[in-house]
Amino acid sequence: MPKIYFKNEELTVEVEAGTTVKAAADAAGIVVRRTSVNCGGRGLPGCSCKVWVRGPERAVSPKSFVERIPGRTMVGELRLACQAKVFGDLTVATQG
C-alpha cells in the first residue's frame, strides 16, 4: 500500500491505491483547505486544497482536466488534493 508523508505535520499515513490526497488527509485529521471554499472533491473554481506533491511520476495520477484549465496556477508539483490520486509513495506539503 502506498504511503503519504505529510511534511508540515511530520506524519506518514498508509492508503489504498487510488485514494485522493484529500481523502487521505481527511482520514488522518489533516486540514488541507486554507479557506472556507469547499468544492466537494470536484476541483471547481475557488477550490482551495492546493498542495505540493513530490514523488515519482507514476506515484500520482496525471493532472486532471480541471487542473489543466488555462488560467489556473497549477504549475509543476502543485496539485489539487481532491484530484490527485495516490498510486505510490509521496511527500505532500500544504501551502503556507
Phi and psi in radians as a Rosetta constraint file:
Dihedral C 1 N 2 CA 2 C 2 CIRCULARHARMONIC -1.153 0.35
Dihedral N 2 CA 2 C 2 N 3 CIRCULARHARMONIC 2.675 0.35
Dihedral C 2 N 3 CA 3 C 3 CIRCULARHARMONIC -2.098 0.35
Dihedral N 3 CA 3 C 3 N 4 CIRCULARHARMONIC 2.460 0.35
Dihedral C 3 N 4 CA 4 C 4 CIRCULARHARMONIC -2.025 0.35
Dihedral N 4 CA 4 C 4 N 5 CIRCULARHARMONIC 2.197 0.35
Dihedral C 4 N 5 CA 5 C 5 CIRCULARHARMONIC -1.730 0.35
Dihedral N 5 CA 5 C 5 N 6 CIRCULARHARMONIC 1.976 0.35
Dihedral C 5 N 6 CA 6 C 6 CIRCULARHARMONIC -1.515 0.35
Dihedral N 6 CA 6 C 6 N 7 CIRCULARHARMONIC 1.811 0.35
Dihedral C 6 N 7 CA 7 C 7 CIRCULARHARMONIC -1.067 0.35
Dihedral N 7 CA 7 C 7 N 8 CIRCULARHARMONIC -0.805 0.35
Dihedral C 7 N 8 CA 8 C 8 CIRCULARHARMONIC -1.076 0.35
Dihedral N 8 CA 8 C 8 N 9 CIRCULARHARMONIC -0.643 0.35
Dihedral C 8 N 9 CA 9 C 9 CIRCULARHARMONIC -1.626 0.35
Dihedral N 9 CA 9 C 9 N 10 CIRCULARHARMONIC -0.129 0.35
Dihedral C 9 N 10 CA 10 C 10 CIRCULARHARMONIC 0.902 0.35
Dihedral N 10 CA 10 C 10 N 11 CIRCULARHARMONIC 0.886 0.35
Dihedral C 10 N 11 CA 11 C 11 CIRCULARHARMONIC -2.327 0.35
Dihedral N 11 CA 11 C 11 N 12 CIRCULARHARMONIC 2.361 0.35
Dihedral C 11 N 12 CA 12 C 12 CIRCULARHARMONIC -1.932 0.35
Dihedral N 12 CA 12 C 12 N 13 CIRCULARHARMONIC 2.306 0.35
Dihedral C 12 N 13 CA 13 C 13 CIRCULARHARMONIC -2.189 0.35
Dihedral N 13 CA 13 C 13 N 14 CIRCULARHARMONIC 2.599 0.35
Dihedral C 13 N 14 CA 14 C 14 CIRCULARHARMONIC -1.808 0.35
Dihedral N 14 CA 14 C 14 N 15 CIRCULARHARMONIC 2.377 0.35
Dihedral C 14 N 15 CA 15 C 15 CIRCULARHARMONIC -2.343 0.35
Dihedral N 15 CA 15 C 15 N 16 CIRCULARHARMONIC 2.811 0.35
Dihedral C 15 N 16 CA 16 C 16 CIRCULARHARMONIC -1.252 0.35
Dihedral N 16 CA 16 C 16 N 17 CIRCULARHARMONIC 2.504 0.35
Dihedral C 16 N 17 CA 17 C 17 CIRCULARHARMONIC -1.028 0.35
Dihedral N 17 CA 17 C 17 N 18 CIRCULARHARMONIC 2.385 0.35
Dihedral C 17 N 18 CA 18 C 18 CIRCULARHARMONIC 1.667 0.35
Dihedral N 18 CA 18 C 18 N 19 CIRCULARHARMONIC -0.113 0.35
Dihedral C 18 N 19 CA 19 C 19 CIRCULARHARMONIC -1.224 0.35
Dihedral N 19 CA 19 C 19 N 20 CIRCULARHARMONIC 2.464 0.35
Dihedral C 19 N 20 CA 20 C 20 CIRCULARHARMONIC -1.352 0.35
Dihedral N 20 CA 20 C 20 N 21 CIRCULARHARMONIC 2.708 0.35
Dihedral C 20 N 21 CA 21 C 21 CIRCULARHARMONIC -1.036 0.35
Dihedral N 21 CA 21 C 21 N 22 CIRCULARHARMONIC -0.678 0.35
Dihedral C 21 N 22 CA 22 C 22 CIRCULARHARMONIC -1.100 0.35
Dihedral N 22 CA 22 C 22 N 23 CIRCULARHARMONIC -0.792 0.35
Dihedral C 22 N 23 CA 23 C 23 CIRCULARHARMONIC -1.102 0.35
Dihedral N 23 CA 23 C 23 N 24 CIRCULARHARMONIC -0.698 0.35
Dihedral C 23 N 24 CA 24 C 24 CIRCULARHARMONIC -1.137 0.35
Dihedral N 24 CA 24 C 24 N 25 CIRCULARHARMONIC -0.743 0.35
Dihedral C 24 N 25 CA 25 C 25 CIRCULARHARMONIC -1.117 0.35
Dihedral N 25 CA 25 C 25 N 26 CIRCULARHARMONIC -0.794 0.35
Dihedral C 25 N 26 CA 26 C 26 CIRCULARHARMONIC -1.020 0.35
Dihedral N 26 CA 26 C 26 N 27 CIRCULARHARMONIC -0.791 0.35
Dihedral C 26 N 27 CA 27 C 27 CIRCULARHARMONIC -1.090 0.35
Dihedral N 27 CA 27 C 27 N 28 CIRCULARHARMONIC -0.529 0.35
Dihedral C 27 N 28 CA 28 C 28 CIRCULARHARMONIC -1.587 0.35
Dihedral N 28 CA 28 C 28 N 29 CIRCULARHARMONIC 0.009 0.35
Dihedral C 28 N 29 CA 29 C 29 CIRCULARHARMONIC 1.374 0.35
Dihedral N 29 CA 29 C 29 N 30 CIRCULARHARMONIC 0.352 0.35
Dihedral C 29 N 30 CA 30 C 30 CIRCULARHARMONIC -1.719 0.35
Dihedral N 30 CA 30 C 30 N 31 CIRCULARHARMONIC 2.242 0.35
Dihedral C 30 N 31 CA 31 C 31 CIRCULARHARMONIC -1.650 0.35
Dihedral N 31 CA 31 C 31 N 32 CIRCULARHARMONIC 2.119 0.35
Dihedral C 31 N 32 CA 32 C 32 CIRCULARHARMONIC -1.840 0.35
Dihedral N 32 CA 32 C 32 N 33 CIRCULARHARMONIC -0.208 0.35
Dihedral C 32 N 33 CA 33 C 33 CIRCULARHARMONIC -1.379 0.35
Dihedral N 33 CA 33 C 33 N 34 CIRCULARHARMONIC 2.414 0.35
Dihedral C 33 N 34 CA 34 C 34 CIRCULARHARMONIC -1.790 0.35
Dihedral N 34 CA 34 C 34 N 35 CIRCULARHARMONIC -0.243 0.35
Dihedral C 34 N 35 CA 35 C 35 CIRCULARHARMONIC -2.271 0.35
Dihedral N 35 CA 35 C 35 N 36 CIRCULARHARMONIC -3.124 0.35
Dihedral C 35 N 36 CA 36 C 36 CIRCULARHARMONIC -1.425 0.35
Dihedral N 36 CA 36 C 36 N 37 CIRCULARHARMONIC -0.088 0.35
Dihedral C 36 N 37 CA 37 C 37 CIRCULARHARMONIC -1.227 0.35
Dihedral N 37 CA 37 C 37 N 38 CIRCULARHARMONIC 2.178 0.35
Dihedral C 37 N 38 CA 38 C 38 CIRCULARHARMONIC -2.263 0.35
Dihedral N 38 CA 38 C 38 N 39 CIRCULARHARMONIC 2.042 0.35
Dihedral C 38 N 39 CA 39 C 39 CIRCULARHARMONIC -1.505 0.35
Dihedral N 39 CA 39 C 39 N 40 CIRCULARHARMONIC -0.028 0.35
Dihedral C 39 N 40 CA 40 C 40 CIRCULARHARMONIC 1.215 0.35
Dihedral N 40 CA 40 C 40 N 41 CIRCULARHARMONIC 0.430 0.35
Dihedral C 40 N 41 CA 41 C 41 CIRCULARHARMONIC 1.443 0.35
Dihedral N 41 CA 41 C 41 N 42 CIRCULARHARMONIC 0.194 0.35
Dihedral C 41 N 42 CA 42 C 42 CIRCULARHARMONIC -1.764 0.35
Dihedral N 42 CA 42 C 42 N 43 CIRCULARHARMONIC -0.075 0.35
Dihedral C 42 N 43 CA 43 C 43 CIRCULARHARMONIC 1.182 0.35
Dihedral N 43 CA 43 C 43 N 44 CIRCULARHARMONIC 0.503 0.35
Dihedral C 43 N 44 CA 44 C 44 CIRCULARHARMONIC -1.149 0.35
Dihedral N 44 CA 44 C 44 N 45 CIRCULARHARMONIC 2.788 0.35
Dihedral C 44 N 45 CA 45 C 45 CIRCULARHARMONIC -0.920 0.35
Dihedral N 45 CA 45 C 45 N 46 CIRCULARHARMONIC 2.381 0.35
Dihedral C 45 N 46 CA 46 C 46 CIRCULARHARMONIC 1.639 0.35
Dihedral N 46 CA 46 C 46 N 47 CIRCULARHARMONIC -0.125 0.35
Dihedral C 46 N 47 CA 47 C 47 CIRCULARHARMONIC -0.989 0.35
Dihedral N 47 CA 47 C 47 N 48 CIRCULARHARMONIC 2.291 0.35
Dihedral C 47 N 48 CA 48 C 48 CIRCULARHARMONIC -2.065 0.35
Dihedral N 48 CA 48 C 48 N 49 CIRCULARHARMONIC 0.426 0.35
Dihedral C 48 N 49 CA 49 C 49 CIRCULARHARMONIC -1.698 0.35
Dihedral N 49 CA 49 C 49 N 50 CIRCULARHARMONIC 0.740 0.35
Dihedral C 49 N 50 CA 50 C 50 CIRCULARHARMONIC -1.271 0.35
Dihedral N 50 CA 50 C 50 N 51 CIRCULARHARMONIC 2.315 0.35
Dihedral C 50 N 51 CA 51 C 51 CIRCULARHARMONIC -2.408 0.35
Dihedral N 51 CA 51 C 51 N 52 CIRCULARHARMONIC 2.777 0.35
Dihedral C 51 N 52 CA 52 C 52 CIRCULARHARMONIC -1.637 0.35
Dihedral N 52 CA 52 C 52 N 53 CIRCULARHARMONIC 2.250 0.35
Dihedral C 52 N 53 CA 53 C 53 CIRCULARHARMONIC -2.067 0.35
Dihedral N 53 CA 53 C 53 N 54 CIRCULARHARMONIC 2.214 0.35
Dihedral C 53 N 54 CA 54 C 54 CIRCULARHARMONIC -2.202 0.35
Dihedral N 54 CA 54 C 54 N 55 CIRCULARHARMONIC 2.364 0.35
Dihedral C 54 N 55 CA 55 C 55 CIRCULARHARMONIC 2.820 0.35
Dihedral N 55 CA 55 C 55 N 56 CIRCULARHARMONIC 3.086 0.35
Dihedral C 55 N 56 CA 56 C 56 CIRCULARHARMONIC -1.044 0.35
Dihedral N 56 CA 56 C 56 N 57 CIRCULARHARMONIC 2.555 0.35
Dihedral C 56 N 57 CA 57 C 57 CIRCULARHARMONIC -0.931 0.35
Dihedral N 57 CA 57 C 57 N 58 CIRCULARHARMONIC -0.689 0.35
Dihedral C 57 N 58 CA 58 C 58 CIRCULARHARMONIC -1.307 0.35
Dihedral N 58 CA 58 C 58 N 59 CIRCULARHARMONIC -0.143 0.35
Dihedral C 58 N 59 CA 59 C 59 CIRCULARHARMONIC -1.421 0.35
Dihedral N 59 CA 59 C 59 N 60 CIRCULARHARMONIC -0.195 0.35
Dihedral C 59 N 60 CA 60 C 60 CIRCULARHARMONIC -2.426 0.35
Dihedral N 60 CA 60 C 60 N 61 CIRCULARHARMONIC 2.576 0.35
Dihedral C 60 N 61 CA 61 C 61 CIRCULARHARMONIC -1.080 0.35
Dihedral N 61 CA 61 C 61 N 62 CIRCULARHARMONIC 2.701 0.35
Dihedral C 61 N 62 CA 62 C 62 CIRCULARHARMONIC -1.091 0.35
Dihedral N 62 CA 62 C 62 N 63 CIRCULARHARMONIC 2.792 0.35
Dihedral C 62 N 63 CA 63 C 63 CIRCULARHARMONIC -1.035 0.35
Dihedral N 63 CA 63 C 63 N 64 CIRCULARHARMONIC 2.357 0.35
Dihedral C 63 N 64 CA 64 C 64 CIRCULARHARMONIC -1.300 0.35
Dihedral N 64 CA 64 C 64 N 65 CIRCULARHARMONIC 2.963 0.35
Dihedral C 64 N 65 CA 65 C 65 CIRCULARHARMONIC -0.958 0.35
Dihedral N 65 CA 65 C 65 N 66 CIRCULARHARMONIC -0.796 0.35
Dihedral C 65 N 66 CA 66 C 66 CIRCULARHARMONIC -1.173 0.35
Dihedral N 66 CA 66 C 66 N 67 CIRCULARHARMONIC -0.424 0.35
Dihedral C 66 N 67 CA 67 C 67 CIRCULARHARMONIC -1.396 0.35
Dihedral N 67 CA 67 C 67 N 68 CIRCULARHARMONIC -0.273 0.35
Dihedral C 67 N 68 CA 68 C 68 CIRCULARHARMONIC -1.809 0.35
Dihedral N 68 CA 68 C 68 N 69 CIRCULARHARMONIC 0.106 0.35
Dihedral C 68 N 69 CA 69 C 69 CIRCULARHARMONIC -1.098 0.35
Dihedral N 69 CA 69 C 69 N 70 CIRCULARHARMONIC 2.268 0.35
Dihedral C 69 N 70 CA 70 C 70 CIRCULARHARMONIC -0.962 0.35
Dihedral N 70 CA 70 C 70 N 71 CIRCULARHARMONIC 2.420 0.35
Dihedral C 70 N 71 CA 71 C 71 CIRCULARHARMONIC 1.696 0.35
Dihedral N 71 CA 71 C 71 N 72 CIRCULARHARMONIC -0.304 0.35
Dihedral C 71 N 72 CA 72 C 72 CIRCULARHARMONIC -1.332 0.35
Dihedral N 72 CA 72 C 72 N 73 CIRCULARHARMONIC 2.587 0.35
Dihedral C 72 N 73 CA 73 C 73 CIRCULARHARMONIC -1.722 0.35
Dihedral N 73 CA 73 C 73 N 74 CIRCULARHARMONIC 0.875 0.35
Dihedral C 73 N 74 CA 74 C 74 CIRCULARHARMONIC -1.734 0.35
Dihedral N 74 CA 74 C 74 N 75 CIRCULARHARMONIC 1.350 0.35
Dihedral C 74 N 75 CA 75 C 75 CIRCULARHARMONIC -1.790 0.35
Dihedral N 75 CA 75 C 75 N 76 CIRCULARHARMONIC 2.577 0.35
Dihedral C 75 N 76 CA 76 C 76 CIRCULARHARMONIC 0.964 0.35
Dihedral N 76 CA 76 C 76 N 77 CIRCULARHARMONIC -2.136 0.35
Dihedral C 76 N 77 CA 77 C 77 CIRCULARHARMONIC -1.552 0.35
Dihedral N 77 CA 77 C 77 N 78 CIRCULARHARMONIC 0.056 0.35
Dihedral C 77 N 78 CA 78 C 78 CIRCULARHARMONIC -1.359 0.35
Dihedral N 78 CA 78 C 78 N 79 CIRCULARHARMONIC 2.198 0.35
Dihedral C 78 N 79 CA 79 C 79 CIRCULARHARMONIC -2.359 0.35
Dihedral N 79 CA 79 C 79 N 80 CIRCULARHARMONIC 2.826 0.35
Dihedral C 79 N 80 CA 80 C 80 CIRCULARHARMONIC -1.533 0.35
Dihedral N 80 CA 80 C 80 N 81 CIRCULARHARMONIC 2.135 0.35
Dihedral C 80 N 81 CA 81 C 81 CIRCULARHARMONIC -1.056 0.35
Dihedral N 81 CA 81 C 81 N 82 CIRCULARHARMONIC -0.510 0.35
Dihedral C 81 N 82 CA 82 C 82 CIRCULARHARMONIC -1.316 0.35
Dihedral N 82 CA 82 C 82 N 83 CIRCULARHARMONIC -0.208 0.35
Dihedral C 82 N 83 CA 83 C 83 CIRCULARHARMONIC -1.920 0.35
Dihedral N 83 CA 83 C 83 N 84 CIRCULARHARMONIC -0.454 0.35
Dihedral C 83 N 84 CA 84 C 84 CIRCULARHARMONIC -1.400 0.35
Dihedral N 84 CA 84 C 84 N 85 CIRCULARHARMONIC 2.006 0.35
Dihedral C 84 N 85 CA 85 C 85 CIRCULARHARMONIC -1.692 0.35
Dihedral N 85 CA 85 C 85 N 86 CIRCULARHARMONIC 2.440 0.35
Dihedral C 85 N 86 CA 86 C 86 CIRCULARHARMONIC -1.648 0.35
Dihedral N 86 CA 86 C 86 N 87 CIRCULARHARMONIC 2.253 0.35
Dihedral C 86 N 87 CA 87 C 87 CIRCULARHARMONIC -2.225 0.35
Dihedral N 87 CA 87 C 87 N 88 CIRCULARHARMONIC -0.063 0.35
Dihedral C 87 N 88 CA 88 C 88 CIRCULARHARMONIC -2.784 0.35
Dihedral N 88 CA 88 C 88 N 89 CIRCULARHARMONIC -3.139 0.35
Dihedral C 88 N 89 CA 89 C 89 CIRCULARHARMONIC -1.162 0.35
Dihedral N 89 CA 89 C 89 N 90 CIRCULARHARMONIC 2.331 0.35
Dihedral C 89 N 90 CA 90 C 90 CIRCULARHARMONIC -2.374 0.35
Dihedral N 90 CA 90 C 90 N 91 CIRCULARHARMONIC 2.795 0.35
Dihedral C 90 N 91 CA 91 C 91 CIRCULARHARMONIC -2.023 0.35
Dihedral N 91 CA 91 C 91 N 92 CIRCULARHARMONIC 2.305 0.35
Dihedral C 91 N 92 CA 92 C 92 CIRCULARHARMONIC -2.198 0.35
Dihedral N 92 CA 92 C 92 N 93 CIRCULARHARMONIC 2.360 0.35
Dihedral C 92 N 93 CA 93 C 93 CIRCULARHARMONIC -2.235 0.35
Dihedral N 93 CA 93 C 93 N 94 CIRCULARHARMONIC 2.319 0.35
Dihedral C 93 N 94 CA 94 C 94 CIRCULARHARMONIC -1.369 0.35
Dihedral N 94 CA 94 C 94 N 95 CIRCULARHARMONIC 2.753 0.35
Dihedral C 94 N 95 CA 95 C 95 CIRCULARHARMONIC -1.317 0.35
Dihedral N 95 CA 95 C 95 N 96 CIRCULARHARMONIC 2.535 0.35
